[in-house]
Amino acid sequence: MSDTAEQVEERSAEDQLRERRRAAFREARRVLWRGGVSGTIQQRLVSLTEAAPEVYDLDESTDIYGNGVVAALEERVATLLGTEAAAFFPTGTMAQQVALRCWAARTGNPTVALHALAHPEVHERHAFTQVSGLRTVRLTGEPRLPTADEVREFEEPFGALMLELPLRDAGFVLPTWEEVTEIVEAAHGRDAVVHFDGARLWESTVHFGRPLDEIAGLADSVYVSFYKSLDGFGGAALAGPKTLVEEAKTWRHRYGGMVFQQFPTALSALVGLERELPRLPEYVRHARVVAAALREGFAEAGTPWARVHPEEPHTHQFQVWLPYDGDVLMQAAVRQAEETGTYLFAGYWERGGPGLALTEVTVGAAGLEWTADDVKAAVADFVARLKDVSS
């Protein structure tokens, strides 16, 4: 059945707004975050060419099937996380499937306990069950990490506990150090291994008050991403015991992850570890300044039921909830960027309920230039435009 004229017109309007959003982001003079992904191909290649000599000898031969610069990256990750070894993967989806199927073979139990909002449950089209023969059970659907009691008292056996740190879809939230330690102990107490989905583990050190190797040391294996916080081209790593990593490399080949050459991605990851990783604590601390200013700005503007979650961000990312439809909020955000050059809320707005929407806010290097007063002024301007759009 073909679309109606109204459906075609509605879709066209949505496409036009998305294109306006992309253009507004490129041209905005002030944003809270501007990752490399927003740049052109030429800009990304020039940036990598300029930075790569700082992290690797470019006169070395290119990698072939995981040697050279890829092996150097794996060694660097293992050192940072304090593990015996690490393996580079083209995607985190592949890395975690491989890790958990390897653990399933060792424990004899293919059941993985995780959160209902965990990335594999929400965003990976049931890859664990459809591709890797794993079975998932959900410990909780509450917008927080599972508790030690929920792990300890779960009514059926599981071979592995997967913890997403931080839990993105709940608001980039983390447990306390004492809580995560108790959760791990509870899992080990019932003979389950613990795997950290650490796509954004890099920025958890401020909240936990612990270095990366001590955090990673709680788990039996850890996955980390190179593009979500480190601004790499892509890629991921699985870190853990040497025997597990060697087995994982075999499954990486079977899954099609034995890529002929990966030096641009590996180099960008090394650049991220060199340049972005040391700055993440600064981003986290300033995100707390921005979050407080957003709360104050919406209160001063008289916006009903505006929420920043968590009130004090656990990482450099957090959620903002507002009592409007997402398309209205997007219109106001894009219009503010087009007319003032300030793009306060550059992310997409998702439906959070009837007349309620949320967006994710990331504070990066560009956001460090914003004072609390800058944020509050931008909020006041945004709310004024929001009232115009919604009237």
C-alpha positions, -999 to 999 in steps of 0.1 A, spaced: 0 0 0 15 34 -10 18 62 15 -8 89 16 0 124 5 -2 135 42 24 107 52 47 118 24 44 154 34 50 146 71 81 125 63 94 153 40 90 178 69 109 155 92 137 150 67 139 188 62 142 193 99 170 167 102 189 184 74 185 218 91 197 202 123 229 188 106 236 222 89 230 241 121 254 219 140 281 223 114 277 261 114 271 267 151 297 288 169 289 275 204 281 240 213 287 219 244 303 191 224 317 188 189 331 154 181 350 145 150 320 126 137 304 159 128 333 169 105 339 162 69 360 133 56 388 157 47 387 172 82 389 139 98 418 127 76 437 159 81 432 157 119 445 121 120 475 129 98 485 157 121 481 138 153 492 103 144 530 109 145 526 117 182 514 82 190 530 58 164 560 57 140 543 62 106 574 48 88 565 14 102 547 -10 78 509 -10 78 491 -37 98 481 -70 82 454 -90 100 460 -75 134 498 -70 137 517 -38 138 498 -8 150 468 -29 160 489 -51 183 504 -19 198 469 -6 205 460 -39 222 491 -38 244 483 -2 254 447 -11 263 458 -40 284 483 -18 303 457 9 309 431 -16 322 456 -37 341 447 -70 323 469 -97 309 459 -91 273 434 -73 250 420 -80 215 409 -53 190 375 -58 175 358 -38 147 326 -34 168 316 -37 205 286 -58 194 310 -85 181 334 -81 211 307 -88 237 291 -117 218 325 -133 216 334 -127 252 301 -141 266 300 -171 244 336 -179 255 325 -176 291 295 -197 284 317 -225 271 338 -223 303 310 -221 328 287 -245 310 258 -221 313 248 -199 283 225 -176 304 236 -140 307 220 -119 335 218 -82 326 197 -51 329 165 -46 308 181 -14 295 214 -29 286 227 -21 251 224 -57 238 188 -59 250 177 -26 234 200 -18 205 214 -49 190 184 -68 175 187 -97 200 222 -106 187 230 -126 218 202 -150 212 199 -149 174 237 -152 166 256 -165 196 233 -190 212 231 -171 245 201 -166 266 194 -134 285 176 -129 318 167 -94 331 176 -87 367 157 -54 368 142 -27 346 146 1 372 167 31 360 197 21 380 222 -7 381 211 -40 396 216 -44 433 237 -70 450 205 -85 465 189 -87 431 220 -106 418 222 -128 449 185 -137 450 177 -141 413 156 -172 410 175 -191 383 211 -199 375 232 -178 351 268 -182 339 277 -146 335 266 -112 348 270 -83 324 271 -48 339 269 -18 316 290 9 333 276 35 330 241 25 321 234 48 292 196 44 287 190 51 324 209 84 322 245 73 321 242 62 357 268 44 378 265 27 412 288 37 440 321 20 444 308 1 474 277 -10 454 296 -22 424 320 -42 446 291 -59 463 274 -66 430 305 -84 417 310 -103 449 273 -114 448 278 -128 412 310 -145 421 293 -159 452 269 -179 429 298 -190 406 290 -166 378 317 -146 359 314 -108 356 318 -90 323 318 -52 322 301 -35 292 325 -6 295 318 12 263 321 44 284 341 31 312 369 55 304 350 84 321 339 65 352 370 73 373 358 106 387 325 90 401 342 59 415 373 78 427 394 49 415 419 45 386 409 25 355 429 -6 363 413 -9 397 378 -5 382 385 -30 354 401 -53 380 367 -60 396 355 -79 364 366 -111 348 365 -94 314 359 -58 301 349 -43 268 358 -7 259 349 15 229 373 38 211 347 62 195 321 69 221 343 90 244 377 89 228 365 103 194 381 75 174 369 63 140 354 32 155 365 -1 170 365 -17 204 387 -39 226 380 -69 248 404 -72 278 409 -99 303 430 -131 310 454 -141 283 437 -175 277 403 -158 272 417 -132 248 434 -158 227 402 -178 225 383 -146 217 407 -139 188 397 -173 173 361 -164 175 368 -129 161 380 -146 130 350 -168 128 327 -138 132 343 -120 103 363 -96 125 397 -105 111 400 -74 90 429 -71 65 440 -36 75 427 -14 102 455 12 107 433 43 103 409 31 131 438 19 153 457 51 149 426 72 158 421 50 189 457 56 200 452 94 194 421 93 215 439 75 243 467 101 242 445 132 238 410 126 250 414 101 278 434 125 301 408 152 296 377 131 304 378 139 342 378 176 333 347 171 311 330 152 339 336 179 364 324 206 341 293 186 331 282 190 368 285 228 364 265 227 332 238 204 347 234 227 377 231 258 355 205 240 333 184 232 363 187 268 376 180 282 341 148 263 336 136 272 371 142 309 365 124 306 332 94 291 349 95 259 328 72 233 344 86 199 352 120 203 337 144 176 349 182 170 346 190 134 353 211 126 372 210 159 391 247 156 395 260 137 364 280 106 370 299 111 337 302 139 312 269 128 297 234 131 312 197 135 302 174 165 301 136 159 302 111 186 292 72 185 291 69 190 253 67 168 222 100 160 207 94 178 174 85 210 192 118 208 211 138 200 180 123 230 162 132 254 190 167 240 193 174 242 156 159 277 154 181 289 183 212 275 165 203 291 132 194 325 146 221 329 173 249 304 165 244 288 199 233 252 197 224 243 233 206 210 227 222 194 197 210 159 203 178 142 191 147 144 213 131 111 221 96 105 234 95 98 271 58 97 275 27 117 265 38 153 260 72 144 274 106 141 257 143 137 266 176 144 251 212 134 259 237 162 267 274 157 263 300 181 276 333 180 258 362 203 250 339 228 234 317 229 265 346 239 288 343 274 274 307 278 288 303 294 322 272 288 343 259 322 333 264 313 296 243 282 301 215 300 319 214 327 292 212 301 265 184 283 285 164 316 287 167 321 250 158 285 242 126 287 264 115 319 247 118 302 213 101 271 227 71 291 237 69 307 202 71 273 185 46 256 208 20 284 208 
